[in-house]
Amino acid sequence: MTIALRHEPPAGDISVDSACLRELHAELARHGLFETSHFWRWKLLIWLPTLLLTYVGMVALPFGPLWLLLAPIAAVAQLTMGFVGHDAGHYALSRLRWVNDVWGQIGMTLLCGMSFGFWRSRHNRHHAHCQEVTGDQEVSGDPDMHFGFLFSVYPNSASWQTPLGRMFLRVQKWAFWPLSAFYWVTLRYDAVRDLFQQPDKTKVDRFVLPLHFLVLLVLPGFLIGWPATLLAYVTMACLSSLMTAAVFIPNHIGMRRLGPDDDVSYLEQQVTTSRNISNPPALDFCYGGLNSQIEHHLFPRVAHDRYRAMRPVVRAFCEARGIAYEEASLYGALAAVGRHLGAMTAAYRASQKRPAPTASGRQLTSVELREGRLG
């Protein structure tokens, strides 16, 4: 089955916004930036065998300098397979639906231990509702704004309501990054849970996900040894999780949040709630194109290797229309995330001193929260 590439905003957006997007689309098309790309095939040709060889080496070799060299390479390779699954989730690999479905399951479910079927629907909801904060993130709003009971990324989040969450609020600015190395535990748990809670979206995952544990844990555990296998698996997963957090978290955390009373166009929402990361082009492989987060949110079905060339066109387009276009170095973006997490801690403390809740539904900025303006 062949799918058509669509770059229009969701139905219901105002005509002016649609006209702006069509104008931007036409400008990018004149530069040939919507042409089909086969770059992902070269990525698979390089990184798939790299993942298999480095992981086998970590399991089979004794701990030492060579083992320590293989660990980060294996982690980057696993992260890259996750990027392949991410692009497949947006149907960005091919216009053939089955190609995206197959490589999405291989890259994300088999090699990363995630549930590709349910992740795709959840992640696409994130794109449609980017940075929207509502009362129930599991029903509406941006699901990626829901960080569970440990961390707070917006005022009155779930962590404010539990003793454990309030305890972490005091240290979340410092604890966030060390604990992000164990993000893989949450991903594996969510994947298994989704098999039972989302059976309609995980019909293929229920057969593929067990193979992840069979291939990467059970077989090498019995054939080579459990201590070496567990050490290799956990090390690769922790490093890959830390890299994943460094890629995804700076894209939105600390950027504009949208409350129920915010009325913005699709174009403005996608641009002003996202942050690009500036880095040398040679390091783009570490980001899977997601360092061009603004372009990705505007055109998610475009091959990620086109995004860097899109940047100057999209930046000029936004500047001409007075739309804020945020781009920062990785250090600057990580610092902004830290400041935002600290601002949430300050907001909670201020809310305890001022019991009266904010009267408006508007989501406050980090600067306002640091200054204690809660309403």
C-alpha positions in Angstrom: 0.0 0.0 0.0 1.3 3.5 -0.9 0.7 6.5 1.3 0.6 10.1 0.2 2.8 12.6 1.9 0.7 15.3 3.6 2.1 18.5 5.1 -1.1 20.4 5.8 -2.2 21.3 9.3 -5.1 19.5 10.9 -8.6 20.2 9.8 -10.1 23.3 11.4 -7.1 25.6 11.4 -7.8 29.1 10.1 -7.4 29.7 6.4 -4.7 32.3 6.9 -2.6 29.7 8.7 -3.2 27.1 6.0 -2.2 29.7 3.3 1.1 30.4 5.2 1.9 26.7 5.4 1.2 26.3 1.7 3.5 29.2 1.0 6.2 27.7 3.1 5.7 24.3 1.6 5.9 25.8 -1.9 9.2 27.5 -1.0 10.7 24.3 0.3 9.5 22.3 -2.6 11.3 24.8 -5.0 14.5 23.8 -3.2 13.7 20.1 -3.8 13.5 19.3 -0.1 10.4 17.1 -0.3 12.1 14.6 -2.7 12.3 11.0 -1.6 15.5 10.2 0.3 17.1 6.8 0.7 19.6 7.9 3.3 17.9 5.7 5.9 19.0 2.6 3.9 22.7 3.6 4.3 22.1 4.1 8.0 20.7 0.6 8.3 23.6 -0.8 6.3 26.1 0.8 8.7 24.5 0.8 12.1 22.5 -2.4 12.1 25.6 -4.7 11.8 27.5 -2.2 14.1 24.9 -2.8 16.8 25.0 -6.6 16.5 28.8 -6.8 16.4 29.4 -4.4 19.3 26.8 -6.0 21.5 28.2 -9.5 20.8 31.6 -8.1 21.6 30.4 -6.7 24.9 28.9 -10.0 25.8 31.8 -12.2 24.7 34.8 -10.1 25.7 36.2 -9.6 29.2 35.7 -6.2 30.8 38.6 -4.0 29.8 39.6 -1.1 27.5 38.1 -2.7 24.4 34.9 -3.4 26.2 34.7 0.2 27.3 35.2 1.3 23.7 32.5 -0.9 22.4 29.9 0.2 25.0 29.2 3.8 23.7 29.4 2.6 20.0 26.7 0.0 20.8 24.6 2.6 22.6 24.8 5.0 19.6 23.9 2.1 17.3 20.8 1.2 19.4 19.8 4.9 19.6 20.1 5.0 15.8 17.7 2.0 15.5 15.3 4.0 17.6 15.6 6.9 15.2 14.8 4.5 12.3 11.7 3.4 14.3 10.8 7.1 15.0 11.0 8.0 11.3 8.9 4.9 10.4 6.3 6.0 12.9 5.9 9.2 10.8 5.9 7.2 7.5 9.1 9.1 6.7 11.1 6.2 5.4 9.0 5.3 2.4 5.7 6.0 0.7 5.0 2.3 1.1 3.2 1.7 4.4 4.5 -1.8 4.9 8.1 -0.6 4.7 7.5 1.8 7.6 5.6 -0.8 9.6 8.3 -3.5 9.1 11.3 -1.3 10.0 9.4 0.4 12.8 8.9 -2.9 14.4 12.5 -4.0 13.8 14.1 -0.8 14.9 11.9 0.1 17.8 10.3 -3.1 19.1 12.9 -5.8 18.3 16.1 -3.8 18.9 15.0 -1.2 21.4 12.4 -3.1 23.4 9.7 -0.5 23.0 6.1 -0.9 21.7 6.1 0.6 18.3 2.4 0.0 17.7 1.2 2.1 20.6 4.2 4.5 20.6 3.2 5.6 17.1 -0.3 6.7 18.1 0.9 8.3 21.3 3.8 10.2 19.6 1.6 11.5 16.8 -0.8 12.9 19.5 2.2 14.7 20.9 2.7 16.3 17.5 -0.9 17.3 17.2 -1.0 18.8 20.7 2.6 19.9 21.2 3.2 21.4 24.7 -0.5 21.5 25.5 -1.2 21.2 29.3 -4.6 20.0 30.3 -6.0 18.3 33.4 -5.6 14.7 32.2 -2.6 14.1 30.0 -3.7 10.5 29.3 -6.9 11.7 27.7 -6.1 15.0 26.1 -3.2 17.4 25.6 0.4 16.5 24.9 1.2 13.1 26.3 4.9 14.0 26.3 4.2 16.6 29.0 3.2 13.8 31.4 6.3 12.8 33.4 4.5 10.6 35.9 5.0 11.0 39.6 8.7 11.8 39.9 9.3 15.0 37.8 7.4 18.2 37.3 7.7 20.1 34.0 4.6 22.2 34.4 2.8 23.8 37.4 0.4 21.5 39.4 1.7 18.4 37.7 1.1 14.9 39.1 4.3 14.9 41.1 2.9 17.8 43.2 0.3 15.5 44.6 2.4 12.6 46.0 4.9 12.5 48.8 7.5 10.9 46.6 7.0 13.5 43.9 7.3 16.4 46.4 10.5 14.9 47.7 12.0 14.8 44.2 10.9 18.3 43.5 13.6 19.5 45.9 16.3 17.8 43.8 14.8 17.3 40.4 17.1 19.9 38.8 20.1 17.7 39.8 18.5 14.3 39.8 16.9 14.5 36.3 19.9 13.7 34.2 21.5 10.9 36.3 18.1 9.2 36.5 17.5 9.6 32.8 20.1 6.8 32.3 17.4 4.4 33.6 14.7 5.7 31.3 14.9 2.3 29.6 13.3 0.6 32.6 10.2 2.8 32.1 10.2 2.1 28.3 10.4 -1.7 28.8 7.6 -1.6 31.4 5.4 0.6 29.2 6.0 -1.8 26.3 4.9 -4.9 28.2 2.0 -3.0 29.8 0.8 -1.8 26.4 0.5 -5.4 25.2 -2.3 -5.9 27.7 -3.8 -2.4 27.9 -3.6 -1.5 24.2 -4.3 -4.9 22.4 -5.7 -3.2 19.3 -2.6 -1.2 18.7 0.0 -3.9 19.6 -1.2 -6.8 17.6 2.3 -7.2 16.0 4.2 -6.1 19.0 3.0 -9.0 21.1 5.0 -11.3 18.8 8.0 -9.1 18.2 8.7 -7.8 21.7 9.4 -11.2 23.2 12.1 -11.6 20.5 13.9 -8.5 22.0 14.4 -10.3 25.3 15.1 -13.6 23.6 17.7 -12.3 21.3 19.5 -9.8 23.5 19.1 -11.5 26.9 18.0 -15.1 27.0 20.1 -16.7 24.2 23.4 -14.9 25.1 22.7 -15.6 28.8 22.5 -19.3 28.3 25.2 -19.5 25.6 27.8 -17.2 27.0 26.8 -16.4 30.6 24.3 -14.3 32.6 26.7 -11.9 34.3 28.3 -10.8 31.1 25.0 -10.6 29.3 23.3 -8.6 32.0 26.3 -6.2 32.2 26.3 -5.7 28.5 22.5 -5.2 28.2 22.2 -2.8 31.2 25.3 -0.7 30.1 24.1 -0.3 26.6 20.5 0.5 27.7 21.7 3.1 30.3 24.0 4.8 27.8 21.4 4.8 25.1 18.8 6.2 27.5 21.1 9.0 28.5 21.7 9.8 24.9 18.0 9.6 24.1 17.2 12.1 26.9 19.9 14.5 25.7 18.4 14.4 22.2 14.7 14.6 23.1 14.4 16.6 26.3 15.9 19.9 25.1 13.5 19.9 22.1 10.6 21.2 24.2 11.3 21.4 27.9 11.5 25.1 29.0 9.7 26.2 25.8 6.3 27.8 25.6 3.4 25.8 27.1 -0.2 26.2 26.0 -3.1 26.2 28.4 -6.8 25.8 27.7 -7.2 29.6 27.0 -4.3 29.9 24.5 -5.6 30.3 21.0 -2.7 29.9 18.5 -2.5 28.7 14.9 -1.0 25.3 14.0 2.0 27.1 12.5 2.7 29.2 15.6 2.2 26.3 18.0 4.6 24.0 16.2 7.3 26.7 15.9 7.1 28.4 19.3 6.9 25.3 21.4 10.0 23.7 19.8 13.7 24.4 20.0 16.4 23.6 17.5 19.9 22.6 18.5 22.8 24.1 16.7 25.7 21.7 16.2 28.3 20.8 13.5 26.7 18.9 10.6 29.1 16.0 11.2 27.3 15.3 14.5 23.8 15.2 13.0 23.9 11.4 13.1 23.7 11.6 16.9 20.4 13.4 16.7 18.6 11.5 13.9 17.5 14.9 12.5 15.7 15.8 15.7 18.1 18.7 16.4 15.9 20.4 13.7 12.9 20.0 15.9 11.0 22.9 14.4 11.2 21.6 10.9 10.4 18.1 12.1 7.2 19.3 13.8 6.1 21.3 10.7 6.9 18.4 8.3 7.1 15.1 10.2 6.8 12.9 7.1 9.9 14.4 5.5 13.2 12.4 5.6 15.2 13.7 8.5 18.3 14.3 6.4 16.4 17.1 4.7 15.8 19.2 7.8 19.2 21.0 8.0 18.7 22.4 4.5 15.2 23.5 5.5 16.4 25.5 8.5 17.4 28.8 6.7 14.2 28.8 4.7 12.0 28.2 7.7 13.9 30.6 9.9 13.6 33.4 7.3 9.9 32.6 6.8 9.2 32.8 10.6 11.3 36.0 11.1 9.4 37.7 8.3 6.1 37.0 10.1 7.2 37.8 13.6 7.1 34.2 14.8 9.7 33.3 17.4 12.3 30.8 16.1 14.4 29.3 18.9 17.8 27.8 18.2 20.4 27.2 20.9 23.6 25.3 21.4 23.3 21.9 23.2 24.9 23.4 26.3 22.5 26.3 26.2 19.5 24.0 25.7 20.6 21.7 28.6 21.1 24.8 30.8 17.6 26.0 29.9 16.2 22.6 30.9 17.9 22.8 34.2 16.6 26.3 34.8 13.1 25.2 33.9 13.2 22.2 36.3 14.5 24.6 39.0 11.6 27.0 38.2 9.1 24.2 38.8 10.6 23.6 42.2 10.3 27.3 43.0 6.7 27.4 41.7 5.8 24.6 44.0 7.3 26.3 47.0 5.6 29.5 46.1 2.3 27.8 45.8 2.6 26.5 49.3 3.1 30.1 50.6 0.2 31.4 48.5 -2.8 29.1 48.8 -4.9 31.0 46.4 -4.8 29.2 43.0 -4.2 31.1 39.7 -7.3 32.6 38.4 -6.6 32.2 34.8 -5.9 29.1 32.8 -2.8 30.6 31.2 0.4 28.6 31.6 3.1 30.8 33.1 6.6 31.1 31.8 9.7 29.9 33.6 10.6 33.6 34.3 7.3 34.3 35.8 7.4 31.2 37.9 10.9 32.1 39.2 9.6 35.5 40.2 6.7 33.8 42.1 3.9 35.3 39.9 1.4 32.4 40.2 -1.7 34.2 39.3 
